């Protein structure tokens, strides 16, 4: 009996161990995966004072949400209008956003705190989109709006990093010396809307504010202005602003390199055939003091001198260009005597060089035929063919067709310029002289040129 009892106890113990192991294994297999991903943005459940409060007298606003939140890049994304001298302090913790106003508020004025897309939930980053908190220090909430769009005058494209700015009771120079009363962001289509405005006269501008000062303090900034003040009422039409930079940003370099001891050069035919459309460039590593064209000789393949060449030196005195009407598929020699050039240090090239090269053939180029409809000669339309930021070629659109038998293969952006002064190029504006920039549009579809191919396009203007 004792042995039987011992066996029963042992069997019970083994059954218990097996059961626990099975339950443990099942628990491991059945661990919850967390369910579907949260895609719902935070929900505002309370605001103190309430949204659209009037007769506001405090300096603190509290916003409560239904989940933990964060506020991204407060200094960049949160905007108070009318624009304050000192930005409000915005803090967030757990489910709460707190705004503390630092400026004394103007009486009988509607204020708006635009959070844009800065408020997100803490876990998945779902955005509480386009949220604006509005309150008034008077008895009513102003509800007028002013909308519009900003277009880059040189290209007709849009830039959503530009801001629109609005001033009340301002002079022409105000935009240069103080921040605006109202700021509006541009959306991806270049459009903006100022909300909660009171009736009255305003000046409207646009600015690419890279230094954060909210003022037009440099002619290199992209800027736009309306020709006249805008009277805001319940029937104000949208405005269109054409942005431009009056001056180009000058390239600067801080890297110091030791000057080379020898005068060296490269040419455009060092590793490629010579273009039939352009000159042959000789680029030096240092500026030239002088050159002797008689010591730079172009010959045919039998070393017979070729007449009809001309030389020019660029404004930096580093690129010497040999120009002529090239024959296609032809072999040439370029002989550069060692005494042909002298740089500003009095150095000359080490030895006389002979460079053998060949020109391109007609098959290396593509032919193009463009057909135009809706031509308006009164608008002085000019078509610009762009390669990157550079104008490859341009021509006035005066007839239904334009063709070229020698187009470099590649992709071209097509831009239509309305050339007011008929000088064949885009001209910038001037706020000082109240002159708007010339306007252009970029066509949606690029032109692709293939070599040894007839390329055609219909363009509706």
C-alpha positions as CSV (number, residue, x, y, z in Angstrom):
1,X,0.0,0.0,0.0
2,X,2.8,2.4,0.8
3,X,4.3,1.8,-2.6
4,X,1.0,2.3,-4.3
5,X,0.4,5.6,-2.5
6,X,3.9,6.7,-3.5
7,X,3.2,5.9,-7.1
8,X,-0.1,7.8,-7.0
9,X,1.7,10.9,-5.5
10,X,4.4,10.7,-8.2
11,X,1.8,10.4,-11.0
12,X,-0.1,13.4,-9.6
13,X,3.1,15.4,-9.5
14,X,4.0,14.5,-13.1
15,X,0.5,15.4,-14.3
16,X,0.8,18.8,-12.6
17,X,4.2,19.6,-14.1
18,X,2.9,18.6,-17.6
19,X,-0.2,20.8,-17.2
20,X,1.9,23.8,-16.1
21,X,4.3,23.4,-19.1
22,X,1.4,23.2,-21.5
23,X,-0.2,26.3,-20.1
24,X,3.1,28.2,-20.2
25,X,3.7,27.1,-23.8
26,X,0.2,28.2,-24.8
27,X,0.7,31.6,-23.1
28,X,3.9,32.1,-25.1
29,X,2.2,31.3,-28.4
30,X,-0.8,33.4,-27.7
31,X,1.0,36.7,-26.8
32,X,-1.1,39.7,-28.1
33,X,0.4,41.5,-31.1
34,X,-1.0,44.9,-30.2
35,X,-3.8,45.1,-32.8
36,X,-4.1,47.4,-35.8
37,X,-2.0,50.6,-36.1
38,X,-3.5,53.8,-34.6
39,X,-4.4,56.1,-37.5
40,X,-6.7,58.6,-35.7
41,X,-5.3,62.0,-34.9
42,X,-5.7,63.6,-31.4
43,X,-9.1,65.1,-30.5
44,X,-9.5,68.4,-28.7
45,X,-11.8,67.7,-25.8
46,X,-11.5,71.0,-23.9
47,X,-10.2,74.6,-24.2
48,X,-9.9,77.1,-21.4
49,X,-11.0,79.7,-22.3
50,X,-13.3,78.2,-24.9
51,X,-12.6,78.4,-28.6
52,X,-14.0,81.7,-30.0
53,X,-14.2,83.4,-26.6
54,X,-14.8,87.1,-26.5
55,X,-13.7,89.8,-24.0
56,X,-10.5,87.8,-23.3
57,X,-8.4,89.4,-20.5
58,X,-6.0,86.7,-19.4
59,X,-2.6,85.6,-20.7
60,X,-2.9,81.8,-20.5
61,X,-4.7,79.2,-22.7
62,X,-5.0,75.5,-22.0
63,X,-5.9,72.9,-24.6
64,X,-6.7,69.3,-23.5
65,X,-6.7,66.3,-25.8
66,X,-7.9,62.7,-25.6
67,X,-4.4,61.2,-25.8
68,X,-0.7,62.0,-25.2
69,X,0.5,64.6,-27.7
70,X,3.6,66.5,-28.8
71,X,4.1,69.9,-30.5
72,X,6.7,69.9,-33.2
73,X,9.1,72.9,-33.6
74,X,7.1,75.5,-31.8
75,X,9.2,78.5,-33.0
76,X,8.7,77.6,-36.6
77,X,5.2,76.2,-36.7
78,X,3.1,78.1,-34.2
79,X,2.1,81.6,-35.3
80,X,0.1,84.2,-33.4
81,X,-1.8,86.8,-35.4
82,X,-1.7,89.8,-35.1
83,X,2.0,89.1,-35.0
84,X,3.4,89.8,-31.5
85,X,6.6,91.5,-30.5
86,X,7.5,88.5,-28.4
87,X,6.4,85.0,-29.4
88,X,4.1,83.2,-26.9
89,X,5.5,80.4,-24.8
90,X,4.1,77.1,-25.9
91,X,4.5,74.0,-23.6
92,X,3.1,70.5,-23.8
93,X,2.9,67.7,-21.3
94,X,1.0,64.5,-21.5
95,X,-2.4,65.4,-22.9
96,X,-2.2,69.2,-22.5
97,X,-0.9,72.2,-24.5
98,X,-0.4,75.4,-22.6
99,X,0.1,78.8,-24.3
100,X,1.3,81.8,-22.3
101,X,1.0,85.2,-24.0
102,X,3.9,87.6,-23.3
103,X,2.6,90.7,-25.1
104,X,-0.1,93.1,-23.9
105,X,-3.1,92.4,-26.1
106,X,-4.7,95.2,-28.1
107,X,-8.3,96.1,-27.3
108,X,-11.2,95.0,-29.5
109,X,-9.0,92.8,-31.6
110,X,-9.5,89.2,-32.8
111,X,-6.4,87.0,-32.3
112,X,-5.6,83.6,-33.8
113,X,-3.0,81.0,-32.8
114,X,-2.3,79.0,-35.8
115,X,-0.7,75.6,-34.9
116,X,-0.7,74.4,-38.5
117,X,0.2,70.7,-38.4
118,X,2.4,71.0,-35.3
119,X,0.2,69.0,-32.9
120,X,0.6,65.2,-33.2
121,X,-0.1,62.2,-31.1
122,X,2.9,60.9,-29.2
123,X,2.7,57.2,-30.4
124,X,2.1,57.2,-34.1
125,X,2.6,60.8,-35.1
126,X,-1.0,61.3,-36.4
127,X,-1.4,65.0,-37.1
128,X,-4.2,67.3,-35.7
129,X,-4.3,69.2,-39.0
130,X,-4.7,72.9,-39.6
131,X,-5.8,73.7,-36.1
132,X,-6.3,77.4,-35.2
133,X,-7.4,78.7,-31.8
134,X,-9.3,82.0,-32.0
135,X,-10.3,84.5,-29.3
136,X,-11.1,88.2,-29.1
137,X,-10.4,91.0,-26.6
138,X,-13.6,92.7,-27.8
139,X,-17.3,91.8,-28.0
140,X,-17.1,90.1,-31.4
141,X,-15.0,87.8,-33.5
142,X,-13.8,89.3,-36.7
143,X,-14.6,87.0,-39.6
144,X,-13.4,88.6,-42.8
145,X,-10.8,86.9,-45.0
146,X,-8.3,87.7,-47.7
147,X,-7.0,85.0,-49.9
148,X,-4.6,84.8,-52.8
149,X,-1.6,83.1,-54.4
150,X,2.1,83.6,-54.8
151,X,3.8,82.8,-58.2
152,X,7.5,82.8,-58.9
153,X,7.6,85.4,-61.7
154,X,10.7,83.9,-63.4
155,X,9.3,80.4,-63.8
156,X,5.6,80.5,-63.0
157,X,6.2,77.8,-60.4
158,X,5.2,77.8,-56.7
159,X,7.2,77.7,-53.5
160,X,5.4,76.7,-50.3
161,X,8.3,77.9,-48.1
162,X,7.3,81.5,-48.9
163,X,5.1,83.3,-46.4
164,X,2.4,86.0,-47.1
165,X,2.5,89.1,-44.9
166,X,-0.2,91.6,-44.1
167,X,0.2,95.2,-42.6
168,X,-2.5,97.6,-41.3
169,X,-2.0,101.3,-41.3
170,X,1.4,101.0,-42.9
171,X,3.7,103.0,-45.2
172,X,5.7,101.7,-48.1
173,X,8.8,101.3,-46.0
174,X,7.1,99.5,-43.1
175,X,7.8,96.1,-44.6
176,X,11.5,96.9,-44.4
177,X,11.7,98.0,-40.8
178,X,9.2,96.0,-38.8
179,X,7.4,92.6,-38.7
180,X,3.9,92.2,-40.2
181,X,0.6,92.3,-38.4
182,X,-0.5,89.0,-39.9
183,X,1.3,86.0,-41.4
184,X,-0.1,83.2,-43.6
185,X,1.6,80.1,-44.8
186,X,1.4,79.0,-48.4
187,X,0.0,75.5,-49.3
188,X,1.5,73.3,-52.0
189,X,-0.4,75.2,-54.6
190,X,1.1,78.5,-53.6
191,X,-2.2,79.7,-52.1
192,X,-2.8,81.5,-48.8
193,X,-5.7,82.8,-46.7
194,X,-5.7,85.4,-43.9
195,X,-8.6,84.9,-41.6
196,X,-10.3,86.7,-38.7
197,X,-9.6,90.1,-40.2
198,X,-11.5,93.4,-39.5
199,X,-12.6,95.6,-42.4
200,X,-10.1,98.1,-43.6
201,X,-7.1,98.9,-45.8
202,X,-4.1,96.6,-45.8
203,X,-0.7,96.2,-47.6
204,X,0.0,92.6,-48.7
205,X,3.5,91.1,-49.4
206,X,5.2,87.8,-49.8
207,X,8.6,86.9,-48.6
208,X,11.0,83.9,-48.5
209,X,12.1,84.6,-44.9
210,X,15.3,82.6,-44.6
211,X,16.8,84.7,-41.8
212,X,13.6,84.6,-39.7
213,X,13.3,88.4,-39.3
214,X,10.0,88.7,-41.2
215,X,11.2,91.9,-43.0
216,X,12.3,92.7,-46.5
217,X,15.9,93.7,-45.6
218,X,17.9,92.4,-48.5
219,X,17.4,92.6,-52.3
220,X,18.6,89.0,-52.6
221,X,15.5,87.8,-50.8
222,X,12.6,86.4,-52.9
223,X,9.9,89.1,-52.4
224,X,6.5,90.2,-53.8
225,X,4.2,93.2,-53.4
226,X,0.8,94.3,-54.5
227,X,0.6,97.4,-56.6
228,X,-2.1,99.0,-54.4
229,X,-3.5,98.7,-50.9
230,X,-6.1,96.0,-50.5
231,X,-9.5,97.1,-49.1
232,X,-10.8,94.1,-47.1
233,X,-14.5,93.6,-47.0
234,X,-17.0,90.8,-47.4
235,X,-16.5,90.8,-51.2
236,X,-12.7,91.3,-51.6
237,X,-11.4,89.4,-54.6
238,X,-8.3,87.1,-54.3
239,X,-4.9,88.7,-55.0
240,X,-2.0,87.4,-57.0
241,X,1.6,88.2,-56.1
242,X,4.6,87.7,-58.4
243,X,7.7,86.9,-56.4
244,X,11.2,87.7,-57.5
245,X,14.8,88.3,-56.2
246,X,16.0,91.7,-57.3
247,X,19.7,90.6,-57.0
248,X,21.4,87.2,-57.2
249,X,23.1,85.9,-54.1
250,X,26.9,86.2,-54.7
251,X,28.7,83.0,-54.3
252,X,31.3,83.0,-51.5
253,X,33.9,80.5,-50.5
254,X,35.8,80.2,-47.2
255,X,38.1,77.3,-48.3
256,X,41.7,78.4,-48.8
257,X,43.7,76.6,-51.3
258,X,47.4,77.1,-52.0
259,X,48.0,78.5,-55.6
260,X,49.5,76.0,-58.0
261,X,53.1,76.8,-58.9
262,X,52.6,76.1,-62.6
263,X,50.2,77.7,-65.1
264,X,47.9,74.9,-66.4
265,X,44.9,74.7,-68.6
266,X,42.2,72.3,-69.9
267,X,40.1,72.5,-73.0
268,X,36.5,71.4,-74.0
269,X,38.0,69.0,-76.5
270,X,40.2,67.2,-73.9
271,X,37.8,64.3,-73.7
272,X,34.9,65.0,-76.2
273,X,34.4,66.1,-79.8
274,X,34.1,69.8,-80.5
275,X,30.5,71.2,-80.6
276,X,29.4,72.7,-83.9
277,X,27.4,75.3,-82.1
278,X,29.9,76.7,-79.6
279,X,33.4,77.9,-79.3
280,X,36.4,75.9,-78.1
281,X,37.2,77.0,-74.5
282,X,40.7,77.0,-73.0
283,X,40.3,77.3,-69.2
284,X,43.3,78.3,-67.1
285,X,43.9,77.7,-63.4
286,X,44.9,81.3,-62.8
287,X,43.8,84.6,-64.4
288,X,45.7,85.7,-67.5
289,X,47.5,89.1,-67.7
290,X,47.8,88.9,-71.5
291,X,47.6,86.5,-74.4
292,X,49.0,86.6,-78.0
293,X,46.5,85.2,-80.5
294,X,49.2,84.8,-83.1
295,X,50.8,82.1,-81.0
296,X,47.6,80.0,-80.8
297,X,47.2,78.4,-84.2
298,X,44.3,76.3,-85.5
299,X,45.2,74.0,-88.4
300,X,43.6,71.2,-90.4
301,X,44.7,67.6,-90.1
302,X,47.7,68.3,-92.4
303,X,48.8,71.2,-90.2
304,X,47.8,73.9,-92.7
305,X,46.6,77.0,-90.8
306,X,42.8,77.6,-90.9
307,X,41.6,81.1,-91.3
308,X,38.5,82.7,-89.8
309,X,39.2,82.2,-86.1
310,X,38.5,84.8,-83.3
311,X,39.5,84.9,-79.6
312,X,37.8,86.3,-76.6
313,X,38.6,86.3,-72.8
314,X,35.9,86.1,-70.2
315,X,35.4,88.7,-67.4
316,X,37.5,86.6,-64.9
317,X,40.4,86.4,-67.4
318,X,40.5,82.6,-67.0
319,X,38.6,81.3,-70.0
320,X,40.0,82.0,-73.5
321,X,37.4,81.1,-76.2
322,X,38.3,80.3,-79.8
323,X,35.3,80.9,-82.1
324,X,34.7,80.0,-85.7
325,X,32.2,78.3,-88.0
326,X,33.1,74.6,-87.6
327,X,32.9,72.0,-90.3
328,X,31.2,68.9,-89.2
329,X,33.1,65.6,-88.7
330,X,36.4,67.4,-89.4
331,X,39.8,66.8,-87.8
332,X,41.8,69.8,-86.5
333,X,44.9,70.6,-84.6
334,X,45.3,73.3,-82.0
335,X,48.8,74.5,-81.4
336,X,49.4,76.5,-78.2
337,X,52.9,78.1,-78.1
338,X,54.4,78.1,-74.6
339,X,54.8,82.0,-74.9
340,X,51.1,82.4,-76.0
341,X,49.8,83.4,-72.5
342,X,51.1,85.0,-69.4
343,X,49.3,85.0,-66.0
344,X,49.1,87.7,-63.4
345,X,52.2,86.2,-61.7
346,X,54.2,86.4,-64.9
347,X,54.2,82.6,-65.4
348,X,53.7,80.9,-68.8
349,X,52.8,77.3,-69.7
350,X,55.6,74.7,-69.4
351,X,55.9,73.8,-73.1
352,X,54.3,74.2,-76.5
353,X,51.3,71.8,-76.9
354,X,49.5,70.4,-79.9
355,X,45.9,69.1,-79.3
356,X,44.3,67.0,-82.0
357,X,40.5,66.9,-82.0
358,X,37.5,66.3,-84.2
359,X,34.2,68.1,-84.5
360,X,30.8,66.5,-84.1
361,X,28.6,65.4,-87.0
362,X,25.0,66.3,-87.9
363,X,24.0,62.8,-86.6
364,X,25.2,63.8,-83.1
365,X,22.3,66.3,-82.9
366,X,18.5,66.1,-83.1
367,X,16.2,68.2,-85.2
368,X,13.2,69.9,-83.6
369,X,10.0,71.3,-84.9
370,X,7.7,73.2,-82.5
371,X,4.1,74.2,-83.6
372,X,2.3,77.0,-81.7
373,X,-1.4,77.9,-81.4
374,X,-3.0,80.9,-79.7
375,X,-0.1,83.2,-80.4
376,X,-0.7,86.7,-79.0
377,X,2.0,89.0,-80.5
378,X,0.8,91.9,-78.3
379,X,2.2,90.0,-75.3
380,X,5.7,89.7,-76.8
381,X,5.9,86.0,-76.0
382,X,9.4,84.4,-75.9
383,X,10.1,80.7,-75.6
384,X,13.1,79.8,-73.4
385,X,14.6,76.4,-73.7
386,X,16.2,75.7,-70.3
387,X,18.9,73.2,-69.3
388,X,18.9,73.3,-65.6
389,X,19.0,76.9,-64.6
390,X,20.7,78.1,-67.8
391,X,19.0,79.3,-71.0
392,X,20.2,77.0,-73.8
393,X,18.5,79.1,-76.5
394,X,15.5,81.4,-76.8
395,X,13.4,83.0,-79.6
396,X,10.4,85.3,-80.0
397,X,7.2,83.5,-80.9
398,X,6.0,85.4,-84.0
399,X,4.8,82.6,-86.2
400,X,3.1,79.2,-86.0
401,X,6.4,77.1,-86.4
402,X,9.9,77.1,-85.2
403,X,12.6,74.6,-86.1
404,X,16.3,73.8,-85.5
405,X,18.4,71.1,-87.2
406,X,21.1,71.1,-84.6
407,X,19.8,70.6,-81.0
408,X,22.0,69.1,-78.4
409,X,20.5,65.8,-77.2
410,X,19.0,66.0,-73.7
411,X,16.0,67.1,-71.7
412,X,14.8,70.7,-71.9
413,X,12.4,72.7,-69.8
414,X,10.1,74.9,-71.9
415,X,9.4,78.4,-70.5
416,X,7.2,81.1,-72.0
417,X,8.3,84.6,-71.1
418,X,6.0,87.7,-71.5
419,X,8.8,90.1,-72.5
420,X,7.4,93.5,-71.7
421,X,10.5,95.5,-72.7
422,X,11.3,93.2,-75.7
423,X,15.0,92.5,-74.7
424,X,14.6,88.7,-75.0
425,X,15.3,87.9,-71.4
426,X,13.5,87.9,-68.1
427,X,13.8,91.1,-66.0
428,X,13.4,91.3,-62.3
429,X,11.2,93.7,-60.4
430,X,12.1,96.6,-58.0
431,X,10.1,97.5,-54.9
432,X,12.0,100.8,-54.6
433,X,10.8,101.8,-58.1
434,X,7.4,100.0,-57.7
435,X,8.2,98.0,-60.8
436,X,6.7,94.5,-61.1
437,X,8.9,91.7,-62.5
438,X,8.3,90.3,-66.0
439,X,6.2,87.1,-65.8
440,X,6.8,83.6,-67.2
441,X,5.2,80.2,-67.1
442,X,6.9,76.8,-67.3
443,X,5.1,74.2,-69.5
444,X,4.2,71.0,-67.7
445,X,5.8,68.6,-70.2
446,X,9.6,68.8,-70.9
447,X,11.1,68.4,-74.3
448,X,13.3,65.4,-74.8
449,X,15.7,65.7,-77.8
450,X,17.2,62.5,-79.2
451,X,20.2,62.5,-81.5
452,X,19.7,61.7,-85.2
453,X,15.9,62.0,-84.6
454,X,13.1,64.3,-85.7
455,X,11.6,65.7,-82.5
456,X,8.2,67.5,-82.8
457,X,5.8,69.1,-80.3
458,X,2.5,71.0,-80.4
459,X,2.4,73.9,-77.9
460,X,-0.8,75.7,-77.0
461,X,0.0,79.1,-75.6
